[in-house]
Amino acid sequence: MTTTTSPVRFGVIGAGFIAGVHAAAAQAIPDRFRIVAAADANPAAAAAIVARYGWENSYASVADMIAREDLDGVIISTWPSSHVDLIAQCIDAGVKYILCEKPLVVTSEQALKIWSLAKASNSTVTEAFMYRHHPAIRRIDEVVASGRLGVIDHVRASFTYYSRGMNGYVDPSDSNRPWRYRADQGGGALYDIGTYAINASTHFAADIPLRVAAFGRARNDYGTSDKIMGLVDYANDIVGILESSEVTDANQEIQLSGTNGTLHLPASWNIYDETQISIRSSIASEHRDQEKAFRTITDTISVPKSNAFQDQLVNVAKVIRGEGEPLVGLAETVINTITMDALALSLNSREEVDVEIPDDVAAAFRSQVVG
C-alpha cells in the first residue's frame, strides 16, 4: 500500500477507450498516482493496455487482480450495466476506494444498494465526474459562495452533440453494437451525457430535487432516448433546466442566473484549453429610462488550462492520504441516479414525477453542501 510519500497504486477494470484516458492522466502525475495493473474479460485487451502504458500485470479476472496486487483502489471503466456488480465485488473483496465511470449505476435500486454497501464497509465510492475537478468549476463555486450573483434563481446545464451513430453508422439490428446505442446497457442521451447536466444542476442548486418534468423522444430505432429536455424543481425554489441531445450540434454550457447577475461557462464537461467565465449584470436604472433600461455590463474571469482527468486523480490521491474529501460525494450520486430515473419516467409517462430521496441520503448531501 501507499506510504505518506509514495504514489497511490491503482488497478483498472476495463481496457477500452476511457481506461486509456485515465492512463494518460496518471502518467502525467507519477509521483502521486500510479496505475499498475489492468483486468478485462478480454485478456488480449488487458495485455495490450498494460504493454502500451508500461504497467506491471494484466488479468482476465478482477478477483485475481485484487487478490494479487497491492492496491489502494480501482478505476472501473466498463459498460454502465456492469458497474453495480463490479462495485459490489470490489467492496466485498476489501477494496476501500473505487473511482467508477459515469453513470455509476443505471437504476435507483442499484444506487441505493451501493449506498448501503459503501456505508457498511466504510468504502469510498466516487462517480468519475471529472469536470467537477477542473479549476473553472472550482472558480464558479467561489463566485457563488462570494454572493456576487445574489440569490440563485435557476441553473441551465446543456450537454449535446451530434452522434454519428444516429446517422446510420451503427446498425440498430446489430446485437453487439456499442453500449451507447443499447437501452439494456445504460445507453441513450439521459444516462450517457444528461447525467452531467443533472449533476451540475444539483451541485449549483445545492439542495434536494422535489419533482421533475421531461420532454423529448423516449425511444428511437435503437430503443434509447436520444433527446431529453428536463425541468427540476428544487427544495430551495431553484429551477434546473437540462438539455441533453445526441441529435443536435455540440453544446456544453452552464449558466447560473441570480438576482445580481448571470454567470456563463461556454464549455463545461470537456475543457481542453484556457477558458473564460463571464458574468453579465444589469446596469441599475429606472424602467422608464429607455436609454438605460435592460442594458448590461459583462466581466470575465480567465481560467488557466488544466486536465480535469488529471485533477480528478490528484483529488483521489489526497483522499486516500487523508488530505481531503471527494469532490463528488456518494450521496450526490445517489440523488443524481434517482433524478435520472424520475426524468426517464416523466419522459415516458408525459407527466410530472416526484423525486423521492431517502432521508439519510438527503441529510448526507446537505451536510456535504454546508461543509
C-alpha positions as CSV (number, residue, x, y, z in Angstrom):
1,M,0.0,0.0,0.0
2,T,1.0,3.6,-0.3
3,T,3.0,5.4,2.2
4,T,2.9,9.1,3.1
5,T,5.4,9.8,0.3
6,S,4.9,7.2,-2.3
7,P,2.2,7.4,-5.1
8,V,-1.1,5.6,-4.6
9,R,-1.4,2.3,-6.5
10,F,-4.5,1.6,-8.6
11,G,-5.8,-1.1,-10.9
12,V,-8.1,-0.5,-13.8
13,I,-11.1,-2.7,-14.6
14,G,-11.9,-2.5,-18.3
15,A,-9.4,-1.8,-21.1
16,G,-11.3,0.4,-23.5
17,F,-11.0,4.0,-24.6
18,I,-11.8,5.7,-21.3
19,A,-9.3,3.5,-19.5
20,G,-6.7,4.9,-21.8
21,V,-7.8,8.5,-20.8
22,H,-7.3,7.7,-17.2
23,A,-3.9,6.1,-18.0
24,A,-2.7,9.2,-19.8
25,A,-3.8,11.3,-16.8
26,A,-1.9,9.1,-14.4
27,Q,1.2,9.2,-16.4
28,A,1.4,12.9,-16.0
29,I,1.5,12.7,-12.2
30,P,3.7,9.6,-11.5
31,D,4.8,11.0,-8.1
32,R,1.1,11.0,-6.9
33,F,-0.8,8.3,-8.8
34,R,0.3,5.1,-10.4
35,I,-1.8,2.6,-12.3
36,V,0.0,-0.8,-12.0
37,A,-2.4,-3.4,-13.5
38,A,-5.5,-3.9,-15.6
39,A,-8.2,-6.5,-15.7
40,D,-10.6,-7.2,-18.6
41,A,-12.8,-10.1,-19.6
42,N,-10.8,-9.9,-22.9
43,P,-7.3,-11.0,-21.8
44,A,-5.8,-9.6,-25.1
45,A,-7.2,-6.1,-24.4
46,A,-5.9,-6.2,-20.8
47,A,-2.4,-7.2,-22.0
48,A,-2.4,-4.6,-24.8
49,I,-3.2,-1.7,-22.5
50,V,-0.6,-2.9,-19.9
51,A,2.0,-3.0,-22.7
52,R,1.0,0.4,-24.0
53,Y,1.4,2.2,-20.7
54,G,4.2,0.1,-19.2
55,W,2.1,-1.3,-16.3
56,E,3.2,-4.3,-14.4
57,N,0.5,-7.0,-14.9
58,S,-2.7,-7.9,-16.8
59,Y,-5.5,-10.1,-15.7
60,A,-8.6,-11.8,-17.2
61,S,-10.2,-11.8,-13.8
62,V,-11.0,-8.8,-11.5
63,A,-10.8,-11.2,-8.5
64,D,-7.3,-12.2,-9.4
65,M,-6.1,-8.7,-9.8
66,I,-7.5,-7.6,-6.4
67,A,-6.0,-10.7,-4.7
68,R,-2.6,-10.5,-6.2
69,E,-1.9,-6.8,-6.4
70,D,-1.2,-4.4,-3.5
71,L,-3.8,-1.8,-4.5
72,D,-5.1,1.4,-2.8
73,G,-8.1,1.4,-5.1
74,V,-9.5,0.6,-8.6
75,I,-10.9,2.6,-11.5
76,I,-13.9,1.0,-13.1
77,S,-14.1,1.8,-16.8
78,T,-16.6,-0.8,-18.2
79,W,-20.1,-0.5,-19.7
80,P,-22.6,1.1,-17.2
81,S,-24.7,-2.1,-16.9
82,S,-21.8,-3.9,-15.3
83,H,-20.9,-1.3,-12.7
84,V,-23.2,-2.3,-9.9
85,D,-21.9,-5.9,-9.8
86,L,-18.3,-4.8,-10.1
87,I,-18.6,-2.2,-7.3
88,A,-20.2,-4.8,-5.1
89,Q,-17.4,-7.3,-5.9
90,C,-14.7,-4.9,-5.2
91,I,-16.3,-3.8,-1.9
92,D,-16.7,-7.5,-0.9
93,A,-13.0,-8.1,-1.7
94,G,-12.0,-5.3,0.6
95,V,-11.2,-2.5,-1.9
96,K,-11.6,0.8,0.0
97,Y,-11.5,3.3,-2.9
98,I,-13.5,2.9,-6.1
99,L,-13.5,5.5,-8.8
100,C,-16.2,4.5,-11.3
101,E,-17.0,6.0,-14.6
102,K,-20.4,7.6,-15.1
103,P,-23.2,6.7,-14.9
104,L,-22.2,5.0,-11.7
105,V,-25.3,2.8,-12.0
106,V,-28.5,2.9,-14.1
107,T,-31.3,2.5,-11.6
108,S,-32.3,4.0,-8.2
109,E,-32.3,0.5,-6.7
110,Q,-28.7,-0.1,-7.8
111,A,-27.7,3.3,-6.4
112,L,-29.2,2.6,-3.0
113,K,-27.6,-0.8,-2.9
114,I,-24.2,0.8,-3.4
115,W,-25.0,3.4,-0.8
116,S,-25.7,0.7,1.7
117,L,-22.7,-1.4,0.8
118,A,-20.3,1.6,1.0
119,K,-21.7,2.7,4.4
120,A,-21.4,-0.8,5.8
121,S,-17.9,-1.3,4.6
122,N,-16.6,2.2,5.2
123,S,-15.6,2.3,1.5
124,T,-15.3,5.4,-0.7
125,V,-17.2,5.1,-4.0
126,T,-16.8,8.1,-6.3
127,E,-18.5,8.7,-9.6
128,A,-16.0,9.9,-12.1
129,F,-17.4,13.4,-12.9
130,M,-14.0,14.7,-14.0
131,Y,-15.3,18.1,-14.9
132,R,-16.0,18.9,-11.2
133,H,-12.3,18.9,-10.6
134,H,-11.4,21.5,-13.2
135,P,-10.4,24.9,-11.9
136,A,-13.2,26.5,-13.9
137,I,-15.9,24.7,-11.8
138,R,-14.0,25.4,-8.6
139,R,-13.9,29.1,-9.6
140,I,-17.6,29.2,-10.2
141,D,-18.1,27.7,-6.7
142,E,-16.1,30.6,-5.3
143,V,-18.1,33.2,-7.2
144,V,-21.4,31.7,-5.9
145,A,-20.1,31.5,-2.3
146,S,-19.0,35.1,-2.5
147,G,-22.6,36.2,-3.1
148,R,-21.6,38.1,-6.3
149,L,-24.6,36.5,-8.2
150,G,-27.0,37.2,-5.4
151,V,-29.7,34.7,-4.8
152,I,-29.6,31.9,-7.5
153,D,-32.9,31.7,-9.4
154,H,-32.2,29.0,-11.9
155,V,-29.5,26.8,-13.4
156,R,-29.2,25.8,-17.1
157,A,-26.9,22.9,-18.0
158,S,-26.5,21.6,-21.5
159,F,-24.7,18.6,-23.0
160,T,-25.5,17.9,-26.6
161,Y,-23.7,16.6,-29.6
162,Y,-24.5,15.1,-33.0
163,S,-23.9,11.3,-32.8
164,R,-22.6,9.7,-36.0
165,G,-24.2,6.5,-34.9
166,M,-27.6,8.2,-35.1
167,N,-26.9,8.9,-38.8
168,G,-26.6,5.3,-39.9
169,Y,-23.1,4.4,-38.8
170,V,-24.3,1.9,-36.2
171,D,-26.8,-0.8,-37.3
172,P,-29.8,-1.0,-34.9
173,S,-30.1,-4.7,-35.6
174,D,-26.5,-5.4,-34.5
175,S,-26.8,-7.1,-31.1
176,N,-23.2,-6.3,-30.4
177,R,-23.5,-2.6,-31.1
178,P,-21.8,-0.2,-28.6
179,W,-23.5,0.4,-25.3
180,R,-24.4,4.0,-26.1
181,Y,-27.0,2.5,-28.6
182,R,-28.4,-0.1,-26.2
183,A,-31.0,0.7,-23.6
184,D,-30.2,-2.5,-21.7
185,Q,-26.6,-1.4,-21.2
186,G,-27.3,2.2,-20.0
187,G,-27.2,3.9,-23.4
188,G,-29.1,6.9,-24.5
189,A,-28.8,10.7,-24.1
190,L,-30.0,10.8,-20.5
191,Y,-27.6,8.2,-19.0
192,D,-24.6,9.0,-21.2
193,I,-24.5,12.8,-21.2
194,G,-27.6,14.0,-19.4
195,T,-26.1,12.7,-16.2
196,Y,-23.5,15.5,-16.4
197,A,-26.2,18.2,-16.7
198,I,-28.2,16.8,-13.8
199,N,-25.1,16.7,-11.6
200,A,-24.2,20.3,-12.4
201,S,-27.7,21.5,-11.8
202,T,-28.0,19.8,-8.4
203,H,-24.5,20.8,-7.4
204,F,-25.1,24.5,-8.0
205,A,-28.7,24.4,-6.8
206,A,-27.3,22.9,-3.6
207,D,-30.5,21.3,-2.4
208,I,-32.7,18.3,-2.9
209,P,-34.8,17.9,-6.1
210,L,-38.5,17.6,-5.4
211,R,-40.1,16.9,-8.8
212,V,-39.2,16.8,-12.5
213,A,-40.8,17.1,-15.9
214,A,-39.2,15.9,-19.1
215,F,-39.8,16.3,-22.8
216,G,-38.2,14.8,-25.9
217,R,-38.1,11.4,-27.7
218,A,-38.5,8.4,-25.5
219,R,-37.5,5.8,-28.0
220,N,-35.6,5.8,-31.3
221,D,-34.6,2.9,-33.6
222,Y,-32.0,1.7,-31.1
223,G,-34.6,1.6,-28.3
224,T,-32.9,4.5,-26.5
225,S,-33.9,8.1,-25.9
226,D,-31.6,10.4,-28.0
227,K,-33.2,13.6,-26.8
228,I,-34.5,14.7,-23.4
229,M,-35.0,18.2,-22.0
230,G,-35.9,18.4,-18.4
231,L,-37.0,20.7,-15.6
232,V,-36.0,20.1,-12.0
233,D,-37.8,21.8,-9.1
234,Y,-35.5,22.0,-6.0
235,A,-36.5,22.4,-2.4
236,N,-35.0,25.9,-2.2
237,D,-37.1,27.1,-5.2
238,I,-34.2,27.0,-7.6
239,V,-35.2,25.5,-11.0
240,G,-32.8,23.4,-13.1
241,I,-33.2,23.5,-16.9
242,L,-31.5,20.5,-18.5
243,E,-30.7,20.0,-22.2
244,S,-29.4,16.6,-23.4
245,S,-29.4,15.5,-27.0
246,E,-27.4,13.2,-29.3
247,V,-29.1,14.6,-32.5
248,T,-28.0,18.3,-32.5
249,D,-24.8,20.2,-32.6
250,A,-22.4,20.2,-29.7
251,N,-23.2,22.4,-26.7
252,Q,-21.6,22.2,-23.2
253,E,-22.8,25.3,-21.4
254,I,-23.5,26.0,-17.8
255,Q,-25.4,29.2,-16.9
256,L,-26.3,30.4,-13.4
257,S,-28.8,33.2,-13.1
258,G,-29.2,35.2,-9.9
259,T,-30.6,38.4,-8.6
260,N,-27.3,40.3,-9.2
261,G,-26.0,38.7,-12.4
262,T,-25.8,35.8,-14.8
263,L,-22.7,33.6,-15.0
264,H,-21.9,31.7,-18.1
265,L,-19.3,29.0,-18.8
266,P,-19.2,28.2,-22.6
267,A,-17.7,24.7,-22.3
268,S,-18.0,22.7,-19.1
269,W,-17.6,19.0,-19.5
270,N,-14.6,18.8,-21.8
271,I,-12.4,21.9,-21.3
272,Y,-9.2,21.5,-23.4
273,D,-7.7,24.9,-23.3
274,E,-7.7,28.1,-21.3
275,T,-11.3,29.4,-20.8
276,Q,-13.3,32.3,-19.6
277,I,-16.2,32.6,-17.2
278,S,-18.4,35.6,-18.0
279,I,-20.7,37.4,-15.5
280,R,-23.3,39.7,-17.0
281,S,-25.0,42.2,-14.7
282,S,-27.7,44.8,-15.3
283,I,-27.0,48.5,-15.1
284,A,-29.2,50.0,-12.4
285,S,-31.8,52.3,-13.9
286,E,-35.4,53.2,-13.8
287,H,-37.6,51.0,-16.0
288,R,-38.9,54.2,-17.8
289,D,-35.4,55.3,-18.7
290,Q,-35.3,53.8,-22.2
291,E,-31.7,54.9,-22.7
292,K,-30.5,52.6,-19.9
293,A,-33.3,50.0,-19.3
294,F,-32.1,46.4,-19.6
295,R,-28.5,47.4,-20.5
296,T,-25.8,45.2,-19.1
297,I,-22.1,45.1,-18.4
298,T,-20.0,42.0,-18.6
299,D,-17.0,41.0,-16.6
300,T,-14.8,38.0,-17.4
301,I,-12.7,35.6,-15.3
302,S,-9.8,33.9,-17.0
303,V,-9.2,30.2,-16.1
304,P,-5.9,28.6,-17.0
305,K,-5.6,25.3,-19.0
306,S,-5.9,22.2,-16.9
307,N,-6.6,18.5,-17.4
308,A,-9.7,17.6,-15.5
309,F,-9.0,13.8,-15.5
310,Q,-5.6,14.6,-14.0
311,D,-7.1,16.9,-11.5
312,Q,-9.5,14.2,-10.5
313,L,-6.7,11.7,-9.8
314,V,-4.9,14.3,-7.7
315,N,-8.1,14.5,-5.6
316,V,-8.3,10.7,-5.3
317,A,-4.7,10.6,-4.0
318,K,-5.5,13.3,-1.5
319,V,-8.5,11.4,-0.2
320,I,-6.5,8.2,0.2
321,R,-3.8,10.0,2.1
322,G,-6.4,11.6,4.4
323,E,-5.6,15.1,3.0
324,G,-9.0,15.9,1.6
325,E,-12.6,14.7,0.8
326,P,-14.0,13.5,-2.5
327,L,-15.4,16.5,-4.5
328,V,-18.2,14.2,-5.7
329,G,-19.9,12.5,-2.7
330,L,-21.8,9.3,-3.0
331,A,-25.0,10.9,-1.6
332,E,-24.8,13.3,-4.6
333,T,-24.5,10.4,-7.0
334,V,-27.5,8.6,-5.4
335,I,-29.5,11.8,-5.9
336,N,-28.3,12.0,-9.4
337,T,-29.4,8.5,-10.2
338,I,-32.8,8.9,-8.6
339,T,-33.3,12.1,-10.5
340,M,-32.4,10.4,-13.8
341,D,-34.9,7.6,-13.1
342,A,-37.6,10.3,-12.4
343,L,-36.8,12.1,-15.6
344,A,-36.9,8.9,-17.6
345,L,-40.3,8.1,-16.1
346,S,-41.6,11.6,-16.8
347,L,-40.5,11.4,-20.5
348,N,-42.3,8.1,-20.9
349,S,-45.4,9.0,-18.9
350,R,-45.7,12.6,-20.1
351,E,-46.4,13.6,-16.5
352,E,-44.6,15.4,-13.7
353,V,-42.8,12.9,-11.4
354,D,-41.9,13.3,-7.7
355,V,-38.2,12.7,-6.8
356,E,-38.1,10.6,-3.7
357,I,-34.8,10.9,-1.9
358,P,-34.3,8.8,1.3
359,D,-33.8,10.9,4.4
360,D,-30.3,9.7,5.2
361,V,-29.1,10.4,1.6
362,A,-30.7,13.9,1.8
363,A,-29.0,14.6,5.1
364,A,-25.6,13.4,3.9
365,F,-25.9,15.6,0.8
366,R,-26.9,18.7,2.7
367,S,-24.1,18.1,5.1
368,Q,-21.7,18.0,2.2
369,V,-23.1,21.2,0.8
370,V,-22.8,23.0,4.1
371,G,-19.3,21.7,4.6
